[in-house]
């Protein structure tokens, strides 16, 4: 990491907080997390700031480890790839000027950059690096939009449209306490990754269901449909399906792009226009197609594989026609001081910090000060911290765990007009102590029922105790960032992911597309581990009724389509996962409360030696692109498309 920073500074000069942006996929490529602590040591050693000078983007497990260092005054960017393992070295380095105004100045400069794009001067990341760096250089790139680029890993009008739609929803159907969104992203485009990041609407938690529409269906619905946003208000006891449209024609007309502009010019101009909130009220940009009161049965039907949610709502028929902010630094200092008053000095050997910092609305203002306090205590990113995703309307909370005593201090803060610690409690959460006998189990059950950690008792207890074992695989831990709790569902996804990689290796040119049907917590592993986000078409999510699962296979876990560009093949791998085996062997008893049995299942699944026989290969079917496209459609059941199920819900013969 010292070599990487030195190489960048040799080309760009000193990396200063006012002028430097670093983009990297550090942490996503397999085992690249080993460099995280040394990277942050170099980063903070130059007085750079997390929110001002860094964007860590998600990438596929088999992607290279890369860094882009951008210098705003000169417009120069140094792109570096490293190889690691037997030999740790810089394997590729190049410096180019990527100032958008310079590159788009005239036909010659445009043609010159087009050549470099075609030659993949940044190894295929030219568009992502150019657009993110230039948008950041304007000083107007909203940090909450920038956060969405972490999961989407490039900046495009698709993700900008998602940001506009998210803000429209929050303005018109505010995310107050007791309110939640369920997204039916149909048709799908890059916008989905905004909803996952901003609302914690992950497929594994049932927050988003993804499917495609035919051009004829889109035209029939009209108003450029963008999706259905189901608003559940527990306080009012209502559920509303809000159907929205988003019209890119409005953006094209207003952004200043010309018809013959290459994509990197026109898309960046569209993004620039969409970065200006004053443009969001432009007539026709976001339209409200319909608002429909629904019930639980309707919502369940919308989630089913083979159901088109627009048909369920009565907006389309089966033929595809329309039916008639105290000081931020002071507050973070108070939080750490409050924890140390209860637990003693927060030392690297014994301390684990859990927080949803950065996700609750405008909590990003505390990020720099949080990390300042964190690193001041010589704590390390990969060893002492897990920052989990949460809903935008969630509270900002912190859990400080001391391994040596088993004590955990839970803290919530309020911020805005008044910045203060609003709730604090310390409890012993050592699993062995709490599960020792009936009395201790009953005592903790009472605390769970009283929500001693504001409803986060299970998440905090399981993650902290798993970390304390010393056997918590960091790559499994990374999956908990997006899932925000540790359960056998997410563990099953980790087992399935490893099985796929072992049997259908993620070599160069190989990619997976996941049809997560039936849906459960496992899906969030695939998002993190394979960069299989809905916005990039990596995962398609729907439910199956029990009868269909039983007809195919009781252990059914989903369809994993393996595309091998080198071999020119497409295979649909249908897998099963035997959760009964876990229940039988993990040591949990029938009358154990769920926090006991689930944690014991997770502990058992943390040991790869126990994985043999859990995953079964139900079927492997060669398919073509047309079949894959058909599997993605909203009105098709992917198992029917593969011939494993007929329309009556029985196994095809």
Secondary structure, DSSP 8 states (H G I E B T S, - for coil): -HHHHHHHHHHH-S--TTTEEEEE-TTTSTTGGGGHHHHHHHHHHTT--HHHHEEE----TTS-EEEEEEETTT-EEEEEEEE-SSS-EEEEEEEEE--HHHHTSSHHHHHHHHHHHHTTTTTT-HHHHHHHHHHHHTT---HHHHHHHHHH-S--HHHHHHHHHHHHHHHHS---TTEEEEEEE-S--TTHHHHHHHH---GGGT-EEE-B--HHHHHHH-S-EEEEEEEEETTTTEEEEEEEEE-HHHHHHHS---TT--HHHHHHHHHHHHH-GGGTTSTTSEEEEEEEE--HHHHHHHHBTT--HHHHTTSS-TTS-------HHHHHHHHHHHHHHHH-S--TTTEEEEE-TTTSTTGGGGHHHHHHHHHHTT--HHHHEEE----TTS-EEEEEEETTT-EEEEEEEE-SSS-EEEEEEEEE--HHHHTSSHHHHHHHHHHHHTTTTTT-HHHHHHHHHHHHTT---HHHHHHHHHH-S--HHHHHHHHHHHHHHHHS---TTEEEEEEE-S--TTHHHHHHHH---GGGT-EEE-B--HHHHHHH-TTEEEEEEEEETTTTEEEEEEEEE-HHHHHHHS---TTS-HHHHHHHHHHHHT-GGG-TTTEEEEEEEE--HHHHHHHHBTT--HHHHTTSS-TTSS---
